[in-house]
Amino acid sequence: MTQHGDRGISIGGNANVSGQIATGDNVTQNQQINAGPAGEAAEALARVERLLDAHAADLDEPDRARRDLADIREEVESGDADPERVEGALARLGRRVSDVAALTEAVQRLTTVLGLG
């Protein structure tokens, strides 16, 4: 791999590059890799959490919704999730956020990612 004066990169031979490459002054790269279902679940949980924070004022019971989400997270991350407990918390969470379309969609996505919908 050679860096030229124009800050380009030349890769010769039978090189196999599988990742990010950047050149130039003050270059910053961010990459998020979600490995399979566990990554999707973590991403879906984080999205619901962000939306709960953003829309707390629009909910009647934001603290209870957060506790439902915490129950779901605890079960999912336990390695031995109890499907009935997760389903119950998802159902309660869904009811608590039903007035906010973005949250309703995020909870439905979480349900799908967890294989419960």
Sine and cosine of phi, psi and omega as CSV:
sin_phi,cos_phi,sin_psi,cos_psi,sin_omega,cos_omega
0.00,0.00,0.77,-0.64,-0.07,-1.00
-0.80,-0.60,0.67,-0.74,0.07,-1.00
-0.98,-0.22,0.79,-0.61,-0.04,-1.00
-0.99,-0.11,0.19,-0.98,0.01,-1.00
-0.85,0.52,-0.48,0.88,0.01,-1.00
-0.99,0.12,0.11,0.99,0.01,-1.00
0.93,0.37,0.33,0.95,0.11,-0.99
-1.00,0.10,0.17,-0.99,0.02,-1.00
-0.85,-0.53,0.74,-0.67,0.05,-1.00
-0.90,-0.44,0.83,-0.56,0.00,-1.00
-0.88,-0.47,0.85,-0.53,-0.05,-1.00
-0.93,-0.37,-0.01,-1.00,0.03,-1.00
0.95,0.30,-0.49,-0.87,-0.01,-1.00
-0.98,-0.18,0.69,0.72,-0.04,-1.00
-0.92,0.38,0.62,-0.79,0.08,-1.00
-0.87,-0.50,0.96,-0.29,-0.03,-1.00
-0.96,-0.27,0.87,-0.50,0.04,-1.00
-0.75,-0.66,0.99,0.13,-0.01,-1.00
0.17,-0.99,-0.05,-1.00,-0.05,-1.00
-0.99,0.13,0.58,-0.81,0.10,-0.99
-0.71,-0.70,0.73,-0.69,0.03,-1.00
-0.61,-0.79,0.52,-0.85,0.05,-1.00
-0.70,-0.71,0.31,-0.95,0.07,-1.00
0.89,-0.45,0.08,-1.00,-0.01,-1.00
-0.97,0.23,0.65,-0.76,0.11,-0.99
0.82,0.58,0.65,0.76,-0.01,-1.00
-0.98,0.20,0.71,-0.70,0.06,-1.00
-0.76,-0.65,0.69,-0.72,0.04,-1.00
-0.76,-0.65,0.60,-0.80,0.10,-1.00
-0.76,-0.66,0.73,-0.68,0.03,-1.00
-0.71,-0.71,0.74,-0.67,0.06,-1.00
-0.91,-0.42,0.82,-0.58,0.02,-1.00
-0.88,-0.47,0.86,-0.51,0.07,-1.00
-0.96,-0.28,0.94,-0.35,-0.08,-1.00
-0.99,0.13,0.98,-0.18,0.13,-0.99
0.89,0.46,-0.43,-0.90,-0.10,-1.00
-0.86,0.51,-0.62,0.79,0.00,-1.00
-0.89,0.45,-0.65,0.76,0.04,-1.00
-0.91,0.40,-0.64,0.77,0.03,-1.00
-0.90,0.43,-0.66,0.75,0.01,-1.00
-0.90,0.43,-0.70,0.71,0.01,-1.00
-0.88,0.47,-0.66,0.75,0.02,-1.00
-0.90,0.43,-0.68,0.73,0.00,-1.00
-0.91,0.41,-0.65,0.76,0.05,-1.00
-0.89,0.45,-0.70,0.72,0.00,-1.00
-0.89,0.45,-0.62,0.79,0.02,-1.00
-0.90,0.43,-0.70,0.71,0.03,-1.00
-0.88,0.48,-0.67,0.74,0.00,-1.00
-0.88,0.48,-0.71,0.70,0.04,-1.00
-0.87,0.49,-0.69,0.72,-0.01,-1.00
-0.93,0.37,-0.58,0.82,0.08,-1.00
-0.88,0.48,-0.68,0.73,0.03,-1.00
-0.90,0.44,-0.68,0.73,-0.06,-1.00
-0.94,0.35,-0.50,0.87,-0.10,-1.00
-0.91,-0.42,0.31,0.95,-0.05,-1.00
-0.82,0.57,-0.63,0.78,-0.03,-1.00
-0.92,0.39,-0.34,0.94,-0.01,-1.00
-1.00,0.01,-0.08,1.00,-0.07,-1.00
-0.96,-0.28,0.55,-0.84,0.05,-1.00
-0.96,0.28,-0.57,0.82,-0.08,-1.00
-0.73,-0.69,0.91,0.41,-0.05,-1.00
-0.89,0.45,-0.59,0.81,-0.01,-1.00
-0.92,0.38,-0.62,0.78,0.05,-1.00
-0.93,0.37,-0.60,0.80,0.06,-1.00
-0.89,0.45,-0.65,0.76,0.04,-1.00
-0.90,0.44,-0.63,0.78,0.04,-1.00
-0.91,0.41,-0.63,0.78,0.07,-1.00
-0.88,0.48,-0.70,0.71,0.01,-1.00
-0.90,0.44,-0.63,0.77,0.04,-1.00
-0.89,0.46,-0.64,0.77,0.06,-1.00
-0.88,0.48,-0.70,0.72,0.00,-1.00
-0.88,0.47,-0.74,0.67,-0.02,-1.00
-0.86,0.51,-0.71,0.71,-0.01,-1.00
-0.86,0.51,-0.72,0.70,-0.01,-1.00
-0.91,0.41,-0.72,0.69,-0.04,-1.00
-0.88,0.47,-0.64,0.76,-0.05,-1.00
-0.99,0.12,-0.12,0.99,-0.06,-1.00
-0.95,0.31,-0.39,0.92,-0.07,-1.00
1.00,0.06,-0.20,0.98,0.02,-1.00
-0.64,-0.77,0.84,0.54,-0.11,-0.99
-0.89,0.46,0.67,-0.74,0.09,-1.00
-1.00,0.00,0.96,-0.29,-0.06,-1.00
-0.82,0.57,-0.60,0.80,-0.01,-1.00
-0.91,0.41,-0.66,0.75,0.02,-1.00
-0.91,0.41,-0.67,0.74,0.01,-1.00
-0.90,0.43,-0.71,0.70,0.00,-1.00
-0.87,0.49,-0.67,0.74,0.02,-1.00
-0.89,0.46,-0.71,0.70,0.01,-1.00
-0.91,0.40,-0.62,0.78,0.05,-1.00
-0.90,0.44,-0.66,0.75,0.01,-1.00
-0.90,0.44,-0.71,0.71,0.03,-1.00
-0.89,0.45,-0.72,0.70,0.00,-1.00
-0.87,0.50,-0.69,0.72,0.02,-1.00
-0.86,0.51,-0.67,0.75,0.03,-1.00
-0.92,0.39,-0.64,0.77,-0.06,-1.00
-0.93,0.36,-0.45,0.89,-0.07,-1.00
-0.96,-0.29,0.13,0.99,-0.15,-0.99
-0.88,0.47,-0.31,0.95,0.01,-1.00
-0.99,0.14,-0.13,0.99,-0.03,-1.00
-0.88,-0.48,0.94,-0.34,-0.11,-0.99
-0.84,0.54,-0.68,0.73,-0.03,-1.00
-0.89,0.46,-0.63,0.77,0.03,-1.00
-0.94,0.34,-0.65,0.76,0.03,-1.00
-0.86,0.51,-0.70,0.71,0.01,-1.00
-0.90,0.43,-0.66,0.75,-0.01,-1.00
-0.91,0.41,-0.63,0.78,0.03,-1.00
-0.93,0.36,-0.62,0.78,0.06,-1.00
-0.89,0.45,-0.66,0.75,0.04,-1.00
-0.89,0.45,-0.69,0.73,0.04,-1.00
-0.87,0.50,-0.68,0.73,0.03,-1.00
-0.86,0.51,-0.69,0.73,0.01,-1.00
-0.91,0.42,-0.72,0.70,-0.03,-1.00
-0.88,0.48,-0.59,0.80,-0.01,-1.00
-0.98,0.18,-0.03,1.00,0.04,-1.00
0.97,0.26,0.44,0.90,-0.04,-1.00
-0.92,-0.38,0.09,1.00,-0.05,-1.00
-0.80,-0.60,0.00,0.00,0.00,0.00
